[in-house]
Amino acid sequence: MIQAEVIQSEQGWTWFRQQDSTHLIEHPDFDERIQKWASESLMCRHNHISTNSHLEGTHTMSGTLTAKLTDEPHDSWLLHYYISGDKLVTVGDMSWLVHQVEPQDWDRHISSLSRPVEGFLFIMNSFIRTLFARMDEIEVDLTDIEERMRKSNGSRLLREIIDLRNQLTRWNLHTVALREIEYGVEETFPEIIDHSETYRILSIYLKRIRMLQQNYEHEIDSLLKVDDNIANYRSNTIMKTLTVFTVLLTPMTALGAIWGMNFKNMPELEWKWGYAGALGLIFGLTLVTYLWLRSTGLTGDILNMDMSRDKNKDLRK
């Protein structure tokens, strides 16, 4: 067992903190409920939340929040938490959540909040700010892919789009867990809903990040549809080209097959202009076939394809 770091709040509540999430924590002030939660949390490696109402009228909320920090299979962040009316217990490394402030100032701000649940919500708001940073990276990647797709399209771009979709799906799972925490706070500590600044910020953050995710999902879906349409267009163009090419060669192939039979009774073999006449007939029929195809519009797109028709337009004009 490892002793927890104790931070006494200016408002009368206590924060018990431990960095290592692989060991249990102990403290003389821990009652049986906290000890039971600590034992159960050690085995939990997925998002989980539990709210409880007790006979004496107190309410508690506990659970585990996980985050996939990188693409490495074992690089995950775990935060176990327990919140009551006078205690906040956290187990997990939160040093990476500190943004542009000294860790001491971060701890001091949390301990200055009026309730343990508000201290926990401040930690969640810090976590969401890291999600915003990742959303910005996804936006940059999306813009880059859109620009490159205007110039060229290939399987590499498709793989990058799918990779972005997978990343966004992973971050969406974090949003679901945070939304569940928001509802858990509403259920367990309804008295803070109308007066807590940290809760108000949490709600706004979740709305913002959901808006970003929905927009990025729409953009990614649009890119996938564009890629699919381009692939279909190219396939249709290839089939159309092969069809026109086959039709154009049909007269030459048919006449060549006839003359290649070498029957004895073929008077044109003795004609002085037989060879030239045969070539003239072949090219003549080919020309007639081409003119017929052109009159029907089947060759227009093939002969006049311009894949670089994208011209920049000045929106100021």
C-alpha distance (Angstrom), angle and dihedral (degrees) to the residues before:
residue distance angle dihedral
M1 . . .
I2 3.81 . .
Q3 3.78 124.8 .
A4 3.79 115.9 -117.9
E5 3.79 123.5 -126.2
V6 3.80 108.7 -111.8
I7 3.81 121.5 -145.0
Q8 3.78 115.0 -175.6
S9 3.79 114.1 -147.0
E10 3.78 122.5 -134.5
Q11 3.81 86.7 -129.7
G12 3.81 95.7 59.7
W13 3.81 102.6 -97.0
T14 3.80 128.0 109.4
W15 3.79 132.4 -128.0
F16 3.80 116.2 -153.6
R17 3.78 109.7 -165.8
Q18 3.79 134.4 -177.1
Q19 3.81 126.2 177.0
D20 3.80 99.9 -156.1
S21 3.80 113.8 73.3
T22 3.82 93.6 -171.7
H23 3.81 95.7 74.2
L24 3.76 135.7 56.5
I25 3.78 121.1 -110.8
E26 3.78 129.2 -135.4
H27 3.77 137.5 -168.3
P28 3.81 134.1 160.2
D29 3.80 90.3 -117.7
F30 3.81 92.7 59.3
D31 3.78 113.3 107.6
E32 3.79 126.6 -153.9
R33 3.80 92.7 -88.0
I34 3.79 93.5 56.8
Q35 3.79 91.9 45.4
K36 3.79 90.2 51.8
W37 3.81 91.0 48.4
A38 3.81 91.1 49.6
S39 3.81 91.8 52.0
E40 3.80 92.6 49.5
S41 3.82 94.6 43.6
L42 3.80 93.0 56.3
M43 3.83 89.3 68.9
C44 3.82 95.9 43.2
R45 3.81 116.8 100.5
H46 3.81 100.5 162.8
N47 3.80 138.2 64.9
H48 3.77 109.8 -72.2
I49 3.79 136.9 159.5
S50 3.79 132.5 -174.8
T51 3.81 129.9 -175.3
N52 3.80 122.8 -165.3
S53 3.79 137.8 -174.4
H54 3.80 117.0 -158.6
L55 3.78 132.8 -152.7
E56 3.80 93.8 -109.7
G57 3.80 89.3 59.9
T58 3.80 98.7 -102.4
H59 3.78 124.9 130.8
T60 3.79 130.4 -149.9
M61 3.78 136.2 -174.0
S62 3.78 124.6 -163.3
G63 3.76 139.2 162.9
T64 3.78 149.0 117.3
L65 3.79 129.6 -82.7
T66 3.80 119.2 -161.4
A67 3.78 130.6 -169.0
K68 3.79 132.3 -172.2
L69 3.79 102.2 -137.3
T70 3.82 98.5 -178.9
D71 3.80 139.5 3.7
E72 3.80 90.8 -94.7
P73 3.83 109.2 115.2
H74 3.82 95.2 -130.7
D75 3.81 99.5 36.3
S76 3.79 101.0 103.7
W77 3.79 132.4 140.8
L78 3.79 121.1 -136.6
L79 3.78 128.3 -165.4
H80 3.79 118.5 -177.5
Y81 3.80 113.8 -167.3
Y82 3.79 140.2 -176.8
I83 3.81 122.0 -172.0
S84 3.79 128.4 -172.6
G85 3.79 134.3 155.4
D86 3.81 94.1 -80.1
K87 3.81 106.3 15.0
L88 3.79 138.0 63.6
V89 3.80 116.2 -171.6
T90 3.82 120.0 -174.0
V91 3.80 128.1 177.5
G92 3.80 115.8 -170.7
D93 3.79 143.0 66.0
M94 3.81 110.1 -75.4
S95 3.81 98.7 166.3
W96 3.82 91.7 106.7
L97 3.81 90.4 58.5
V98 3.81 93.2 65.1
H99 3.82 107.2 105.1
Q100 3.81 122.1 -163.3
V101 3.82 93.9 -33.0
E102 3.76 134.9 93.6
P103 3.83 114.4 -98.1
Q104 3.81 89.6 -120.7
D105 3.80 91.3 55.8
W106 3.81 89.9 47.2
D107 3.81 91.2 53.0
R108 3.80 91.3 44.2
H109 3.80 92.1 53.3
I110 3.80 92.8 49.9
S111 3.80 92.2 48.8
S112 3.82 90.2 49.9
L113 3.81 92.3 62.1
S114 3.78 117.4 103.8
R115 3.82 99.9 -122.0
P116 3.82 138.4 28.2
V117 3.81 90.8 -120.3
E118 3.81 90.3 56.8
G119 3.79 90.0 52.9
F120 3.79 88.8 52.3
L121 3.81 91.6 47.8
F122 3.80 89.4 52.5
I123 3.82 88.3 55.6
M124 3.81 89.7 50.0
N125 3.81 90.8 50.1
S126 3.80 89.0 53.4
F127 3.80 89.2 51.3
I128 3.81 91.5 50.8
R129 3.81 90.5 52.5
T130 3.80 88.0 61.3
L131 3.81 87.7 54.0
F132 3.80 89.6 53.8
A133 3.80 89.0 55.3
R134 3.81 89.8 53.6
M135 3.80 90.8 47.0
D136 3.81 88.1 56.6
E137 3.81 89.8 53.8
I138 3.81 90.6 51.0
E139 3.81 89.9 50.8
V140 3.82 90.7 52.6
D141 3.82 90.6 48.8
L142 3.81 91.2 48.7
T143 3.80 92.4 50.8
D144 3.80 90.9 49.0
I145 3.81 92.2 50.4
E146 3.81 92.0 47.9
E147 3.82 91.1 52.7
R148 3.80 92.9 47.8
M149 3.80 92.3 46.1
R150 3.80 89.5 58.2
K151 3.81 89.2 59.4
S152 3.78 102.6 35.8
N153 3.76 140.9 -8.3
G154 3.76 129.5 -150.6
S155 3.77 146.1 141.5
R156 3.81 91.2 -82.2
L157 3.80 91.4 63.2
L158 3.78 90.7 48.2
R159 3.80 90.3 53.6
E160 3.80 90.5 50.0
I161 3.81 91.8 50.0
I162 3.80 91.5 50.3
D163 3.81 89.8 47.5
L164 3.81 89.5 53.8
R165 3.79 89.9 49.4
N166 3.81 89.9 52.7
Q167 3.80 91.6 49.1
L168 3.79 92.1 49.1
T169 3.80 90.7 49.1
R170 3.79 89.4 53.0
W171 3.80 92.2 51.5
N172 3.81 90.1 46.1
L173 3.79 88.1 61.2
H174 3.81 88.8 58.0
T175 3.79 89.6 52.5
V176 3.80 90.9 52.9
A177 3.81 90.5 52.9
L178 3.81 91.5 48.6
R179 3.79 91.4 48.3
E180 3.80 88.8 52.9
I181 3.81 89.2 52.4
E182 3.80 89.7 51.3
Y183 3.80 91.0 53.6
G184 3.80 90.7 44.9
V185 3.80 90.3 55.3
E186 3.81 90.4 49.3
E187 3.79 89.6 52.5
T188 3.80 98.4 43.5
F189 3.82 103.2 33.6
P190 3.83 106.2 25.9
E191 3.80 91.8 156.1
I192 3.82 92.3 74.0
I193 3.80 97.1 51.8
D194 3.80 97.2 91.1
H195 3.80 99.6 35.1
S196 3.81 108.4 32.8
E197 3.80 116.5 103.4
T198 3.81 92.1 -166.3
Y199 3.81 91.0 53.7
R200 3.81 91.0 48.7
I201 3.81 90.3 51.4
L202 3.82 90.7 47.8
S203 3.80 91.2 53.7
I204 3.81 92.1 48.4
Y205 3.81 92.1 46.9
L206 3.79 91.4 51.9
K207 3.80 91.4 49.6
R208 3.80 90.7 49.4
I209 3.77 95.4 48.3
R210 3.80 92.3 45.8
M211 3.81 89.6 51.2
L212 3.81 90.3 51.5
Q213 3.79 92.4 47.2
Q214 3.80 92.7 50.3
N215 3.80 91.9 49.4
Y216 3.80 92.7 47.2
E217 3.80 91.0 47.3
H218 3.81 88.8 52.9
E219 3.82 91.5 49.1
I220 3.80 92.5 48.0
D221 3.81 90.9 48.6
S222 3.81 88.9 50.2
L223 3.81 91.2 50.7
L224 3.80 90.8 49.7
K225 3.81 90.5 50.0
V226 3.80 91.1 48.6
D227 3.80 90.3 50.1
D228 3.80 90.2 48.5
N229 3.81 91.9 48.8
I230 3.80 91.8 48.7
A231 3.81 90.6 49.8
N232 3.81 90.9 49.3
Y233 3.80 91.5 47.1
R234 3.78 91.9 51.1
S235 3.80 91.9 47.1
N236 3.79 91.3 49.7
T237 3.80 91.0 47.2
I238 3.80 91.4 51.4
M239 3.81 92.1 49.2
K240 3.79 90.9 45.9
T241 3.80 91.9 49.8
L242 3.79 91.7 49.0
T243 3.80 90.6 48.7
V244 3.81 93.6 50.8
F245 3.80 91.2 44.4
T246 3.81 90.9 50.7
V247 3.81 93.1 48.6
L248 3.81 91.8 48.5
L249 3.79 91.6 52.4
T250 3.80 94.5 45.9
P251 3.88 96.4 89.4
M252 3.80 91.7 46.6
T253 3.79 91.8 46.9
A254 3.82 94.4 46.8
L255 3.80 95.7 47.1
G256 3.79 92.0 42.4
A257 3.78 89.9 52.6
I258 3.81 91.7 51.1
W259 3.79 94.5 48.6
G260 3.76 91.3 43.5
M261 3.81 91.1 64.4
N262 3.85 91.0 77.5
F263 3.82 97.2 -149.0
K264 3.83 114.0 -177.3
N265 3.79 93.5 -128.2
M266 3.82 97.6 63.7
P267 3.84 105.3 124.1
E268 3.81 93.4 -175.3
L269 3.81 88.5 70.6
E270 3.83 88.4 70.9
W271 3.79 95.8 45.7
K272 3.79 116.5 111.0
W273 3.79 92.3 -136.7
G274 3.78 95.8 33.1
Y275 3.80 96.3 114.1
A276 3.80 93.8 46.8
G277 3.78 90.8 43.8
A278 3.78 91.9 51.8
L279 3.80 91.4 51.0
G280 3.78 90.5 46.1
L281 3.80 91.3 51.1
I282 3.78 92.0 48.9
F283 3.81 95.0 48.6
G284 3.79 91.2 40.7
L285 3.78 93.3 54.4
T286 3.81 89.7 43.9
L287 3.82 89.9 52.4
V288 3.79 91.8 47.9
T289 3.80 89.8 49.5
Y290 3.81 91.3 49.4
L291 3.80 92.5 49.0
W292 3.78 89.8 50.0
L293 3.81 91.5 50.3
R294 3.78 90.5 47.9
S295 3.79 92.5 49.5
T296 3.79 89.2 56.1
G297 3.83 91.5 50.3
L298 3.78 95.2 -118.5
T299 3.81 94.8 126.3
G300 3.79 100.3 41.4
D301 3.80 99.6 90.4
I302 3.79 92.8 41.3
L303 3.79 96.5 51.9
N304 3.79 94.8 41.1
M305 3.80 102.9 39.7
D306 3.80 114.2 146.0
M307 3.78 112.8 178.9
S308 3.80 92.2 178.9
R309 3.79 98.7 60.3
D310 3.79 91.8 121.2
K311 3.78 104.5 118.9
N312 3.75 123.2 -175.6
K313 3.76 112.3 -116.2
D314 3.76 122.3 -158.1
L315 3.81 107.7 -128.5
R316 3.80 89.7 -156.2
K317 3.80 91.0 69.2
